[in-house]
Amino acid sequence: MSECVIPTLTSPEVVASKSVLPAGWKADLANVKGLDITLPVMELLRRTTSRLPQDVIEAIVKGRDAEEEGSRAFNTLNDMVRNINLADGQVTPLCQDTGSIIFWVRHPFGLSQRAAKVQIRAAVVEATKRSWLRPNCVESLSGKNSGTNMDPFHDHHPAFHFEEWDKPEIEISVMQKGGGCENVGAQYRLPDAALGAGRDIKGVRKCIIDAVVKAQGQGCSPGILGVAIGGDRVTGYEKSKELILRKLGTANADPKMDAFEKDLTADLNTLGIGPMGYGGVTTALGIHVEEMYRHPASFYVSISYMCWSSRRGSITIAANGQPSFDL
């Protein structure tokens, strides 16, 4: 009989004791123009590479407990829980592929986006030196690795999304998007005669099912899907990735989309693909869908697939300078 591993994460006090932030660190948001966010971003990377968000852990455990005990699916999900415990306890990457690094920075007026980019890039370089991140940035044609996770000539990696808002605090979110799950993302143009998919919610559903069936276990299922309906080829994909930041189990603000997400997640878990493609009833941990406006002539369905090791997290620096993490 297989041992049922219990997720046992280190306490917040232990996590804080290993922080690269000095004890009692606070930011001076009265001087937001001169703010240095290098250290808090380093700490965010340290935590997200080794500590899976609680909502994802709970979804994996729920999926494991739905599988037949001793089955390949049960054992695979059980090993995922074991991996979660080891990575957190030893502060080592959850997966050898620490992914492409994507940042979302929401900030009050006055923050220099140019300076913030320099500081975040410095944090990524240092995190790579400390082996929290694997060097994952290579020249496309030659395959030559920069060794630093930097695109040395452009700002293409890491990727940045900045937004100025009215709030007095700063919120920085990061996602480590593995190459395997990125490879099985998909974009559809409707109508699609081959799928028999029209420009309606039924057509969108067919696209999502097709993407998951084609992915099988190659995206390191069970996966989390971000789906943008509409937009253009660029904004649709950007939104689909951002949707993966939403916590599993949170309701969609649109009641119709909320029902669609729940129904389709249940349907995907009847496909028999299961964890890593080994079969079972746990193929998808969740789906997050958003409808965007579009050009009348175009109808895109953009799907970003995230592996079970959904490494994402955020740090909020409050108006009083106090940092808080949300993983």
One Martini backbone bead per residue (centre of mass of N, CA, C, O) as a GRO file, in nm:
protein
  327
    1MET     BB    1   0.097   0.036   0.022
    2SER     BB    2   0.071   0.362  -0.015
    3GLU     BB    3   0.198   0.646   0.092
    4CYS     BB    4   0.041   0.929   0.237
    5VAL     BB    5   0.135   1.233   0.171
    6ILE     BB    6   0.199   1.517   0.367
    7PRO     BB    7   0.181   1.846   0.358
    8THR     BB    8   0.494   2.003   0.488
    9LEU     BB    9   0.554   2.314   0.576
   10THR     BB   10   0.721   2.563   0.658
   11SER     BB   11   0.730   2.814   0.849
   12PRO     BB   12   0.720   3.151   0.840
   13GLU     BB   13   0.968   3.180   1.029
   14VAL     BB   14   1.164   3.011   0.858
   15VAL     BB   15   1.141   3.167   0.599
   16ALA     BB   16   1.232   3.443   0.720
   17SER     BB   17   1.519   3.339   0.821
   18LYS     BB   18   1.607   3.309   0.492
   19SER     BB   19   1.614   3.588   0.418
   20VAL     BB   20   1.753   3.862   0.227
   21LEU     BB   21   1.617   4.037   0.416
   22PRO     BB   22   1.646   4.241   0.649
   23ALA     BB   23   1.566   4.293   0.950
   24GLY     BB   24   1.303   4.520   0.926
   25TRP     BB   25   1.244   4.580   0.645
   26LYS     BB   26   1.198   4.895   0.463
   27ALA     BB   27   1.037   5.113   0.263
   28ASP     BB   28   1.058   5.433   0.088
   29LEU     BB   29   0.764   5.574  -0.041
   30ALA     BB   30   0.836   5.881  -0.028
   31ASN     BB   31   1.081   5.770  -0.238
   32VAL     BB   32   0.996   5.619  -0.517
   33LYS     BB   33   1.218   5.716  -0.718
   34GLY     BB   34   1.459   5.584  -0.512
   35LEU     BB   35   1.380   5.297  -0.524
   36ASP     BB   36   1.492   4.964  -0.416
   37ILE     BB   37   1.394   4.623  -0.545
   38THR     BB   38   1.606   4.395  -0.543
   39LEU     BB   39   1.566   4.233  -0.275
   40PRO     BB   40   1.260   4.166  -0.287
   41VAL     BB   41   1.287   4.010  -0.556
   42MET     BB   42   1.479   3.795  -0.459
   43GLU     BB   43   1.284   3.682  -0.243
   44LEU     BB   44   1.059   3.608  -0.437
   45LEU     BB   45   1.228   3.401  -0.598
   46ARG     BB   46   1.305   3.213  -0.366
   47ARG     BB   47   1.010   3.131  -0.303
   48THR     BB   48   0.887   3.047  -0.587
   49THR     BB   49   1.098   2.814  -0.658
   50SER     BB   50   1.022   2.637  -0.364
   51ARG     BB   51   0.709   2.746  -0.318
   52LEU     BB   52   0.400   2.642  -0.325
   53PRO     BB   53   0.097   2.726  -0.348
   54GLN     BB   54  -0.166   2.642  -0.153
   55ASP     BB   55  -0.388   2.600  -0.375
   56VAL     BB   56  -0.221   2.390  -0.536
   57ILE     BB   57  -0.177   2.181  -0.321
   58GLU     BB   58  -0.478   2.123  -0.266
   59ALA     BB   59  -0.540   2.026  -0.557
   60ILE     BB   60  -0.342   1.787  -0.561
   61VAL     BB   61  -0.457   1.636  -0.317
   62LYS     BB   62  -0.742   1.607  -0.429
   63GLY     BB   63  -0.656   1.445  -0.677
   64ARG     BB   64  -0.521   1.208  -0.535
   65ASP     BB   65  -0.780   1.126  -0.360
   66ALA     BB   66  -0.941   1.050  -0.640
   67GLU     BB   67  -0.759   0.822  -0.667
   68GLU     BB   68  -0.644   0.516  -0.687
   69GLU     BB   69  -0.492   0.340  -0.470
   70GLY     BB   70  -0.176   0.261  -0.624
   71SER     BB   71  -0.181   0.407  -0.865
   72ARG     BB   72  -0.016   0.587  -1.092
   73ALA     BB   73  -0.162   0.851  -1.028
   74PHE     BB   74  -0.129   0.848  -0.724
   75ASN     BB   75   0.185   0.825  -0.716
   76THR     BB   76   0.246   1.082  -0.874
   77LEU     BB   77   0.102   1.284  -0.683
   78ASN     BB   78   0.260   1.194  -0.433
   79ASP     BB   79   0.537   1.285  -0.545
   80MET     BB   80   0.464   1.580  -0.563
   81VAL     BB   81   0.434   1.621  -0.259
   82ARG     BB   82   0.719   1.533  -0.189
   83ASN     BB   83   0.855   1.758  -0.357
   84ILE     BB   84   0.735   1.995  -0.204
   85ASN     BB   85   0.872   1.934   0.068
   86LEU     BB   86   1.169   1.934  -0.024
   87ALA     BB   87   1.190   2.216  -0.153
   88ASP     BB   88   1.106   2.374   0.098
   89GLY     BB   89   1.311   2.258   0.312
   90GLN     BB   90   1.578   2.320   0.104
   91VAL     BB   91   1.560   2.551  -0.097
   92THR     BB   92   1.463   2.426  -0.382
   93PRO     BB   93   1.373   2.356  -0.678
   94LEU     BB   94   1.083   2.210  -0.794
   95CYS     BB   95   1.231   2.243  -1.077
   96GLN     BB   96   1.473   2.231  -1.316
   97ASP     BB   97   1.262   2.417  -1.457
   98THR     BB   98   1.243   2.770  -1.401
   99GLY     BB   99   1.195   2.918  -1.654
  100SER     BB  100   1.029   3.180  -1.750
  101ILE     BB  101   1.037   3.527  -1.665
  102ILE     BB  102   0.750   3.697  -1.518
  103PHE     BB  103   0.638   4.037  -1.482
  104TRP     BB  104   0.426   4.229  -1.250
  105VAL     BB  105   0.390   4.592  -1.220
  106ARG     BB  106   0.239   4.779  -0.958
  107HIS     BB  107   0.217   5.144  -0.941
  108PRO     BB  108   0.282   5.447  -0.850
  109PHE     BB  109   0.346   5.749  -0.893
  110GLY     BB  110   0.714   5.786  -0.973
  111LEU     BB  111   0.807   5.533  -1.079
  112SER     BB  112   1.083   5.391  -1.232
  113GLN     BB  113   1.082   5.170  -1.486
  114ARG     BB  114   1.376   5.170  -1.567
  115ALA     BB  115   1.492   5.110  -1.283
  116ALA     BB  116   1.326   4.854  -1.225
  117LYS     BB  117   1.450   4.683  -1.447
  118VAL     BB  118   1.739   4.685  -1.346
  119GLN     BB  119   1.675   4.558  -1.066
  120ILE     BB  120   1.536   4.297  -1.161
  121ARG     BB  121   1.770   4.194  -1.330
  122ALA     BB  122   1.969   4.175  -1.092
  123ALA     BB  123   1.802   3.966  -0.934
  124VAL     BB  124   1.813   3.742  -1.148
  125VAL     BB  125   2.118   3.710  -1.161
  126GLU     BB  126   2.156   3.637  -0.860
  127ALA     BB  127   1.961   3.391  -0.857
  128THR     BB  128   2.135   3.235  -1.059
  129LYS     BB  129   2.400   3.222  -0.896
  130ARG     BB  130   2.231   3.069  -0.650
  131SER     BB  131   2.038   2.845  -0.798
  132TRP     BB  132   1.730   2.928  -0.814
  133LEU     BB  133   1.807   2.959  -1.115
  134ARG     BB  134   1.809   2.863  -1.436
  135PRO     BB  135   1.970   2.891  -1.724
  136ASN     BB  136   1.712   2.999  -1.984
  137CYS     BB  137   1.889   3.188  -2.190
  138VAL     BB  138   1.890   3.168  -2.544
  139GLU     BB  139   2.003   3.166  -2.845
  140SER     BB  140   1.814   3.074  -3.096
  141LEU     BB  141   2.015   2.962  -3.325
  142SER     BB  142   2.269   2.854  -3.142
  143GLY     BB  143   2.203   2.809  -2.814
  144LYS     BB  144   2.339   3.016  -2.654
  145ASN     BB  145   2.428   3.081  -2.322
  146SER     BB  146   2.438   3.350  -2.105
  147GLY     BB  147   2.413   3.253  -1.778
  148THR     BB  148   2.185   3.494  -1.658
  149ASN     BB  149   1.890   3.533  -1.790
  150MET     BB  150   1.985   3.721  -2.030
  151ASP     BB  151   1.926   3.958  -2.267
  152PRO     BB  152   2.198   4.141  -2.383
  153PHE     BB  153   2.026   4.337  -2.613
  154HIS     BB  154   1.748   4.310  -2.465
  155ASP     BB  155   1.402   4.292  -2.306
  156HIS     BB  156   1.292   3.980  -2.336
  157HIS     BB  157   1.476   3.885  -2.078
  158PRO     BB  158   1.283   3.938  -1.886
  159ALA     BB  159   0.944   3.993  -1.844
  160PHE     BB  160   0.728   4.292  -1.872
  161HIS     BB  161   0.455   4.445  -1.666
  162PHE     BB  162   0.321   4.766  -1.652
  163GLU     BB  163   0.128   4.951  -1.386
  164GLU     BB  164  -0.049   5.228  -1.316
  165TRP     BB  165  -0.184   5.334  -1.000
  166ASP     BB  166  -0.378   5.465  -0.715
  167LYS     BB  167  -0.215   5.322  -0.528
  168PRO     BB  168   0.041   5.339  -0.271
  169GLU     BB  169   0.134   5.065  -0.360
  170ILE     BB  170   0.337   4.777  -0.434
  171GLU     BB  171   0.310   4.523  -0.697
  172ILE     BB  172   0.478   4.201  -0.734
  173SER     BB  173   0.475   3.966  -0.994
  174VAL     BB  174   0.549   3.610  -1.053
  175MET     BB  175   0.655   3.381  -1.321
  176GLN     BB  176   0.740   3.033  -1.379
  177LYS     BB  177   0.768   2.925  -1.719
  178GLY     BB  178   0.775   2.641  -1.851
  179GLY     BB  179   0.858   2.484  -2.149
  180GLY     BB  180   0.654   2.250  -2.165
  181CYS     BB  181   0.391   2.420  -2.119
  182GLU     BB  182   0.446   2.628  -2.342
  183ASN     BB  183   0.437   2.423  -2.588
  184VAL     BB  184   0.104   2.362  -2.530
  185GLY     BB  185   0.015   2.601  -2.623
  186ALA     BB  186  -0.266   2.794  -2.780
  187GLN     BB  187  -0.408   2.917  -3.100
  188TYR     BB  188  -0.726   3.020  -3.220
  189ARG     BB  189  -0.930   3.046  -3.523
  190LEU     BB  190  -1.243   3.176  -3.571
  191PRO     BB  191  -1.342   2.959  -3.753
  192ASP     BB  192  -1.309   2.584  -3.727
  193ALA     BB  193  -1.349   2.329  -3.938
  194ALA     BB  194  -1.194   2.088  -3.812
  195LEU     BB  195  -1.358   2.126  -3.525
  196GLY     BB  196  -1.638   2.268  -3.546
  197ALA     BB  197  -1.582   2.581  -3.471
  198GLY     BB  198  -1.734   2.853  -3.357
  199ARG     BB  199  -1.848   3.188  -3.260
  200ASP     BB  200  -1.860   3.046  -2.956
  201ILE     BB  201  -1.868   2.872  -2.664
  202LYS     BB  202  -1.852   2.597  -2.807
  203GLY     BB  203  -1.595   2.662  -2.965
  204VAL     BB  204  -1.415   2.717  -2.721
  205ARG     BB  205  -1.442   2.438  -2.595
  206LYS     BB  206  -1.311   2.282  -2.830
  207CYS     BB  207  -1.034   2.414  -2.806
  208ILE     BB  208  -0.960   2.327  -2.519
  209ILE     BB  209  -0.985   2.024  -2.559
  210ASP     BB  210  -0.780   2.002  -2.787
  211ALA     BB  211  -0.533   2.106  -2.629
  212VAL     BB  212  -0.536   1.884  -2.407
  213VAL     BB  213  -0.519   1.635  -2.590
  214LYS     BB  214  -0.249   1.717  -2.727
  215ALA     BB  215  -0.077   1.736  -2.464
  216GLN     BB  216  -0.134   1.555  -2.241
  217GLY     BB  217   0.173   1.513  -2.057
  218GLN     BB  218   0.370   1.745  -2.175
  219GLY     BB  219   0.271   1.977  -1.953
  220CYS     BB  220   0.262   1.855  -1.674
  221SER     BB  221   0.036   1.707  -1.553
  222PRO     BB  222  -0.169   1.888  -1.398
  223GLY     BB  223  -0.334   2.166  -1.522
  224ILE     BB  224  -0.338   2.521  -1.592
  225LEU     BB  225  -0.577   2.742  -1.743
  226GLY     BB  226  -0.547   3.015  -1.969
  227VAL     BB  227  -0.829   3.203  -2.116
  228ALA     BB  228  -0.864   3.398  -2.412
  229ILE     BB  229  -1.133   3.586  -2.545
  230GLY     BB  230  -0.990   3.745  -2.791
  231GLY     BB  231  -0.846   3.997  -2.918
  232ASP     BB  232  -0.526   3.943  -3.007
  233ARG     BB  233  -0.241   3.770  -3.051
  234VAL     BB  234  -0.106   3.923  -2.810
  235THR     BB  235  -0.320   3.998  -2.586
  236GLY     BB  236  -0.427   3.711  -2.548
  237TYR     BB  237  -0.167   3.583  -2.438
  238GLU     BB  238  -0.117   3.776  -2.206
  239LYS     BB  239  -0.383   3.718  -2.056
  240SER     BB  240  -0.356   3.408  -2.024
  241LYS     BB  241  -0.116   3.432  -1.828
  242GLU     BB  242  -0.236   3.618  -1.610
  243LEU     BB  243  -0.465   3.414  -1.521
  244ILE     BB  244  -0.267   3.220  -1.359
  245LEU     BB  245  -0.256   3.407  -1.099
  246ARG     BB  246  -0.506   3.295  -1.019
  247LYS     BB  247  -0.665   3.142  -0.781
  248LEU     BB  248  -0.765   2.856  -0.689
  249GLY     BB  249  -1.121   2.874  -0.628
  250THR     BB  250  -1.186   3.131  -0.756
  251ALA     BB  251  -1.413   3.340  -0.869
  252ASN     BB  252  -1.565   3.452  -1.131
  253ALA     BB  253  -1.703   3.759  -1.202
  254ASP     BB  254  -1.844   3.588  -1.420
  255PRO     BB  255  -2.097   3.369  -1.391
  256LYS     BB  256  -2.079   3.227  -1.669
  257MET     BB  257  -1.770   3.167  -1.652
  258ASP     BB  258  -1.776   3.011  -1.390
  259ALA     BB  259  -1.949   2.776  -1.493
  260PHE     BB  260  -1.767   2.702  -1.730
  261GLU     BB  261  -1.515   2.628  -1.568
  262LYS     BB  262  -1.637   2.401  -1.394
  263ASP     BB  263  -1.749   2.219  -1.620
  264LEU     BB  264  -1.483   2.183  -1.784
  265THR     BB  265  -1.307   2.062  -1.567
  266ALA     BB  266  -1.479   1.810  -1.531
  267ASP     BB  267  -1.455   1.713  -1.828
  268LEU     BB  268  -1.142   1.689  -1.844
  269ASN     BB  269  -1.150   1.463  -1.603
  270THR     BB  270  -1.268   1.239  -1.834
  271LEU     BB  271  -1.022   1.175  -2.042
  272GLY     BB  272  -0.770   1.000  -1.900
  273ILE     BB  273  -0.485   1.132  -1.874
  274GLY     BB  274  -0.360   1.262  -1.637
  275PRO     BB  275  -0.077   1.243  -1.474
  276MET     BB  276   0.164   1.268  -1.714
  277GLY     BB  277  -0.029   1.063  -1.890
  278TYR     BB  278  -0.112   0.793  -1.694
  279GLY     BB  279  -0.382   0.842  -1.601
  280GLY     BB  280  -0.704   0.941  -1.489
  281VAL     BB  281  -0.891   1.216  -1.302
  282THR     BB  282  -0.625   1.423  -1.323
  283THR     BB  283  -0.581   1.687  -1.559
  284ALA     BB  284  -0.724   1.939  -1.413
  285LEU     BB  285  -0.715   2.207  -1.176
  286GLY     BB  286  -0.788   2.454  -1.381
  287ILE     BB  287  -0.988   2.739  -1.510
  288HIS     BB  288  -0.921   3.061  -1.674
  289VAL     BB  289  -1.159   3.304  -1.792
  290GLU     BB  290  -1.163   3.566  -2.055
  291GLU     BB  291  -1.327   3.838  -2.199
  292MET     BB  292  -1.264   4.010  -2.502
  293TYR     BB  293  -1.220   4.237  -2.714
  294ARG     BB  294  -1.263   4.277  -3.080
  295HIS     BB  295  -1.234   4.234  -3.397
  296PRO     BB  296  -1.476   4.153  -3.621
  297ALA     BB  297  -1.269   3.964  -3.803
  298SER     BB  298  -1.175   3.848  -3.518
  299PHE     BB  299  -1.121   3.511  -3.347
  300TYR     BB  300  -0.964   3.437  -3.048
  301VAL     BB  301  -0.801   3.153  -2.878
  302SER     BB  302  -0.607   3.176  -2.584
  303ILE     BB  303  -0.367   2.929  -2.453
  304SER     BB  304  -0.243   2.872  -2.129
  305TYR     BB  305  -0.012   2.641  -1.993
  306MET     BB  306   0.017   2.499  -1.665
  307CYS     BB  307   0.180   2.335  -1.455
  308TRP     BB  308   0.173   2.195  -1.146
  309SER     BB  309   0.432   2.385  -1.109
  310SER     BB  310   0.296   2.676  -0.998
  311ARG     BB  311   0.508   2.943  -1.015
  312ARG     BB  312   0.382   3.185  -0.793
  313GLY     BB  313   0.397   3.540  -0.690
  314SER     BB  314   0.387   3.804  -0.430
  315ILE     BB  315   0.463   4.152  -0.357
  316THR     BB  316   0.384   4.389  -0.099
  317ILE     BB  317   0.432   4.741  -0.071
  318ALA     BB  318   0.346   4.941   0.150
  319ALA     BB  319   0.308   5.267   0.241
  320ASN     BB  320   0.498   5.193   0.507
  321GLY     BB  321   0.707   4.959   0.370
  322GLN     BB  322   0.574   4.691   0.414
  323PRO     BB  323   0.625   4.357   0.355
  324SER     BB  324   0.433   4.111   0.153
  325PHE     BB  325   0.342   3.773   0.099
  326ASP     BB  326   0.195   3.577  -0.191
  327LEU     BB  327   0.157   3.201  -0.224
   0.00000   0.00000   0.00000
